[in-house]
């Protein structure tokens, strides 16, 4: 009898495991690749880039179309989209949320973050992006240089940037939330715009640096050039180019391709005065050395390294100056570094950190190692 009951219970337990309780076929889903959020007065204007699964994909691959909806809240706009669709929107594969700069400046990010974190289908690694166009939806309406969906292109650009260009930043949803909750941090989000192709009316989507926030509101933009050097002082990079002009070496520009970077931070607090120090290390390859017109057939490594070090220090200081005086936004999280390493000291600085940061002395040092010249010497 006991054996029979055990078998019966086992069968009962196995029955619910034979399938998904909330299974939906592809024909019952409208897959959302990306969302663009705009606002007019108290009305959200939301554009959903959805994947078109009705057309054959063997030859040209998957394509996308855009659905527009409005609502008093974001959820209201999402539900209203069903009025024009045969199936409910599915956000399990949504890659990016594009936010208009007007929302980011005036309303901030909290309402959008709250909606995304509460939605059961939204992934916590979804990327947040700021649009520099008049409306966020302008980006996903572009057709130039897309590989099926503009949203997927944007995500690939953002996530691969660190290894190739180092001109912007990938800040997924969970990281934005964590940084907003931690003290001594000002978040940065990737910025995109739509420049036109030369001599045409065709526009494409392109990364354009970093959007700087104070708390959850947008306060300004860093260009791709400025972003590269501040990122160098913030985190390890695995790509990017340092372009040098050293007239006494060669009349042409020289290129160093970054292999990797690292940064160490330190601070001193004496007699109520705080100062910080950033030591940046850059390992790079000599990628271009056009020396026609120069008397030097082989690159003078010491001079090139010194010039690159000066370039890094100068540009990091310029970017930091903007963050201190123009934005008053701790983009490198220097306050958070003190919070993590010396909590008692942070407690004495916390209430006045915004004022302290604006005039904080920050020493910047750089050490550039050239690993390879990519040249073969002939005897």
Secondary structure, DSSP 8 states (H G I E B T S, - for coil): -HHHHHHHHHHHHHHGGGS-TT---GGGEEEEEEEEEEEETTEEEEEEEEEE-SS--TTT--EEEEEEEEESSHHHHHHHGGGG-SSEEE-TT--EEEEEHHHHHHT-SHHHHHHHHH-SSS-TT-EEEEE-SSSTHHHHT--BT-SS-HHHHHHHHHHHHHHHT--S---BHHHHHHHHHSSS---EEEEEE--B-TTSS-BB-EEEEEEEEETTEEEEEE-HHHHHHHHHTTS-----EEEE--TTT-SS-EEEEEEEEEEEEEEEEETTEEEEEEEEEEEEEEEEE--TT-S-SS--HHHHHHHHHHHHHHHHHHHHHIIIIII---TT-HHHHHHHH-HHHHHHHGGGHHHHHHT-EEEEEEEEEEEE-------
